[in-house]
Amino acid sequence: MKSRLGFLLAVLLVLSWIAGAAQSQTAGFHISGRNLLDANGNNFVMRGISHAHTWYPGQTSAFAHIKNAAANTIRVVLSSGARWTKNSASDVANVIALCKANKLICVLEVHDTTGYGEQSGAISLAQAVTYWQEIQSVLTGQEAYVIINLGNEPYGNVNASGWITDTINAIAAMRSAGFDHTLMVDAPNWGQDWQFIMRDNAATVFNSDPDHNTIFSIHMYGVFNTASKVQSYISTFVNNGLPLVIGEFGWYHTDGDPDEDAIMAQAQSNGIGYIGWSWSGNGGGVEYLDMVTNFDPNHRTDWGTRIIAGANGLQQTSVEASVYATPTPTHTPAPTHTPTPANSPTPTSTPTQTPTNTPTQTPTSTPSQTPTNTPTPTETPQPATLGDVNGDRLVDSTDALIILSADVGTNTSQFCPMNCGDVNGDGYIDSTDALIVLSYDVGMSVPYPVGQPGCPASVTQPPGCSP
């Protein structure tokens, strides 16, 4: 008896360790193959819009307006203080709160890295990591709602191959600091990767992440001016099973005319996210990238109309993240998005602090957001689920630990009210059942109908329980 008890206690410790590891790996967004999964394990395809928060901190209504434009993601421009006014931890906490209040996934990016090596004053990815560490307290615990875009377009065209080592080191530093978030990394060459440095080294960078939780971001402007160029770049990532998002794109640019129709169509057909640049406030000659004039959602530009209401646009393809669903998440995969615009090989001028008027599109009423259909709570009692011994409608490591505790003879009060512990149907509730439940929880195939409605008609009760 003593040796059996010792064995079971050892199993309990192992189960606790494995369960903790599994929980930490799935607490937020995570990568599976080339797909981005949310905290519920559902596929999530970004359909987003960038917002220049650091230059227009007072335009907080943009979060609701972007949601109403049917986006499921907002990419928020922040500054470390190197080139623009620093966004404090409290300000970033407020940004995250605005994202969550509007049921948007928050992609946070440091803009000061733009064009590093070529742009005067640009900071390195290592310096960007220092900023993320400074505000880590408001990011920890938000892994289900926040994706960290390490640095916007972190290399220009000078010594762009340095992107490889710098990106690997930045990822390692973030993980060492305790960040469990999905990390997004922008390409070099002002985000457009025309030298294919990111494309050809993506597998090496991805495998360097001990969490394997990194997604690559290509910015598509003038370099991607034909459908064949768009298709060729995307297909490389698809064929190699690597995660990709079009982190910026536009409908026109000074370095050429991007093929936005191909960008959005390819993103949709390949299940890839996209984030358009940008809501409003562009200056320095790129005012044509505004989606609405002067932050007014009732005055859309041609670009805004295209990405919001056009073919493969937000209204047609955006699906809200399941972490915002009530009472239970939907398992319908979200449509793919189109990438957001990025600067071309020649740096784009920094938006001016004062919004420049964009030629006004004939006013179009802003479409009211059509939220993702969410299940309506039902009053009908739900059948018990095999393996769900604590009655929380989940079959997970908690149930495994309760089953094992019952087998050892402790904590039976948590177990007795539910009669679903005998998952293998052998008439006993023991460590074998606990191992089956844990295997199911971490995604392993098990030869029993764990997680299915209905419990065995009769099972042998564990010590301390009456039939």
Rosetta blueprint (number, residue, H / E / L):
1 M L
2 K H
3 S H
4 R H
5 L H
6 G H
7 F H
8 L H
9 L H
10 A H
11 V H
12 L H
13 L H
14 V H
15 L H
16 S H
17 W H
18 I H
19 A H
20 G H
21 A H
22 A H
23 Q H
24 S H
25 Q H
26 T L
27 A L
28 G L
29 F L
30 H E
31 I E
32 S E
33 G L
34 R L
35 N E
36 L E
37 L E
38 D L
39 A L
40 N L
41 G L
42 N L
43 N E
44 F L
45 V L
46 M L
47 R E
48 G E
49 I E
50 S E
51 H E
52 A L
53 H L
54 T L
55 W L
56 Y L
57 P L
58 G L
59 Q L
60 T L
61 S L
62 A H
63 F H
64 A H
65 H H
66 I H
67 K H
68 N H
69 A L
70 A L
71 A L
72 N L
73 T E
74 I E
75 R E
76 V E
77 V E
78 L E
79 S L
80 S L
81 G L
82 A L
83 R L
84 W L
85 T L
86 K L
87 N L
88 S L
89 A H
90 S H
91 D H
92 V H
93 A H
94 N H
95 V H
96 I H
97 A H
98 L H
99 C H
100 K H
101 A H
102 N L
103 K L
104 L L
105 I E
106 C E
107 V E
108 L E
109 E E
110 V E
111 H H
112 D H
113 T H
114 T L
115 G L
116 Y L
117 G L
118 E L
119 Q L
120 S L
121 G L
122 A L
123 I L
124 S L
125 L H
126 A H
127 Q H
128 A H
129 V H
130 T H
131 Y H
132 W H
133 Q H
134 E H
135 I L
136 Q H
137 S H
138 V H
139 L H
140 T L
141 G L
142 Q L
143 E L
144 A L
145 Y L
146 V E
147 I E
148 I E
149 N E
150 L L
151 G L
152 N L
153 E L
154 P L
155 Y L
156 G L
157 N L
158 V L
159 N L
160 A L
161 S L
162 G H
163 W H
164 I H
165 T H
166 D H
167 T H
168 I H
169 N H
170 A H
171 I H
172 A H
173 A H
174 M H
175 R H
176 S H
177 A L
178 G L
179 F L
180 D L
181 H L
182 T L
183 L E
184 M E
185 V E
186 D E
187 A L
188 P L
189 N L
190 W L
191 G L
192 Q L
193 D L
194 W L
195 Q L
196 F L
197 I H
198 M H
199 R H
200 D H
201 N H
202 A H
203 A H
204 T H
205 V H
206 F H
207 N H
208 S H
209 D L
210 P L
211 D L
212 H L
213 N L
214 T E
215 I E
216 F E
217 S E
218 I E
219 H E
220 M E
221 Y L
222 G L
223 V L
224 F L
225 N L
226 T L
227 A H
228 S H
229 K H
230 V H
231 Q H
232 S H
233 Y H
234 I H
235 S H
236 T H
237 F H
238 V H
239 N H
240 N L
241 G L
242 L L
243 P L
244 L E
245 V E
246 I E
247 G E
248 E E
249 F E
250 G L
251 W L
252 Y L
253 H E
254 T L
255 D L
256 G E
257 D L
258 P L
259 D L
260 E H
261 D H
262 A H
263 I H
264 M H
265 A H
266 Q H
267 A H
268 Q H
269 S H
270 N H
271 G L
272 I L
273 G E
274 Y E
275 I E
276 G E
277 W L
278 S L
279 W L
280 S L
281 G L
282 N L
283 G L
284 G L
285 G L
286 V L
287 E H
288 Y H
289 L H
290 D L
291 M L
292 V E
293 T H
294 N H
295 F H
296 D L
297 P L
298 N L
299 H L
300 R E
301 T L
302 D H
303 W H
304 G H
305 T H
306 R H
307 I H
308 I H
309 A H
310 G L
311 A L
312 N L
313 G L
314 L H
315 Q H
316 Q H
317 T H
318 S L
319 V L
320 E L
321 A L
322 S H
323 V H
324 Y H
325 A L
326 T L
327 P L
328 T L
329 P L
330 T L
331 H L
332 T L
333 P L
334 A L
335 P L
336 T L
337 H L
338 T L
339 P L
340 T E
341 P L
342 A L
343 N L
344 S L
345 P L
346 T L
347 P L
348 T L
349 S L
350 T L
351 P L
352 T L
353 Q L
354 T L
355 P L
356 T L
357 N L
358 T L
359 P L
360 T L
361 Q L
362 T L
363 P L
364 T L
365 S L
366 T L
367 P L
368 S L
369 Q L
370 T L
371 P L
372 T L
373 N L
374 T L
375 P L
376 T L
377 P L
378 T L
379 E L
380 T L
381 P L
382 Q L
383 P L
384 A L
385 T E
386 L L
387 G L
388 D L
389 V L
390 N L
391 G L
392 D L
393 R L
394 L L
395 V L
396 D L
397 S H
398 T H
399 D H
400 A H
401 L H
402 I H
403 I H
404 L H
405 S H
406 A H
407 D H
408 V H
409 G L
410 T L
411 N L
412 T H
413 S H
414 Q H
415 F H
416 C L
417 P L
418 M L
419 N L
420 C L
421 G L
422 D L
423 V L
424 N L
425 G L
426 D L
427 G L
428 Y L
429 I L
430 D L
431 S H
432 T H
433 D H
434 A H
435 L H
436 I H
437 V H
438 L H
439 S H
440 Y H
441 D H
442 V L
443 G L
444 M L
445 S L
446 V L
447 P L
448 Y L
449 P L
450 V L
451 G L
452 Q L
453 P E
454 G L
455 C L
456 P L
457 A L
458 S L
459 V L
460 T L
461 Q L
462 P L
463 P L
464 G L
465 C L
466 S L
467 P L
